[in-house]
Every structure is written in structure tokens, then in C-alpha cells.
């Protein structure tokens, strides 16, 4: 187990078929939870850059998250691992603020004892509207996705 800090870059999609460049920095701590398993907490901050598609401008999106993560090596001596992450997120853009949750999965490999590379897909679910109308919960949920390649330093 131990602390980690990571940087990821790739693509994000807030609007269907509109690519936005994505960048994320995360940090956290993982505890040993078995021979091939690490479980921990993480915080992250990221950005999807503004983009123009078919003459329409799509605003930059800044986001932050806090949650849990787990890493599972494919054998005690294997450098290859799977990871999962989940938690709470909040995002701001020119159109306002939203909050919700996220869930991500990835695959990676250790490059030495203190560094790894991974490819991670994360889906963010957020609510444009969420309120009670009488006894009914009224909501309008939306989703944004990222696919990022990242490096992680452990210490």
C-alpha cells in the first residue's frame, strides 16, 4: 500500500459525438487488502477543453471528484492489473454547475516498483434537475464519459 499521484490525458464526451480533450490529476492512498488487491481513496480534478463542432461552441468543463478505488493484479508476480473507481463528482461549465456520481474501469501495467501506465474509461452521471413534486421524485439524468491514458507514481 501507499500514497499515489497520477496524471491522465485523453478524450471526453459531454455531448454525443462531440470530442473534447480531457486532462485529469488525481491523488490518494491505497491499503493492501490481499495478496493481489489494493483498496483506497482518491481525489481528482480535471478539465474537458472547449470544442467547436458543426459551427456550435461547446464550453470547457471543470470537474472535481472524491471516491474509492481498487486495484487487482493478475497474480502476485504479474505487472498487469485491473482497476475500478467510483464516487461523487461536481462539475462547472459556462452553462452552470451539476453534481452526481462516477464509475470507472481500467487496465494497466507496472513499469518498475513506483510507476504504472493505465487506460481508464470513466462514466459520470449527473442530474440537470432533481426535485420532489408531491410524492414523486422528478429528475433529468445525463451522462458524460472519458477515455484516458495515464501515468501514476507511487511512494
Secondary structure, DSSP 8 states (H G I E B T S, - for coil): -EEEEEEEEEEEESSTT--EEEEEEEEEEEEE-SSSEEEEEEEEEEEE--EEETTEEE--EEEEEEEEEEEEESSTT--EEEEEEEEEEEEEETTEEEEEEEEEEEEEEESSSSEEEEEEEEEEEEEEEEEEETTEEEEEEEEEEEEEEEEEEE-
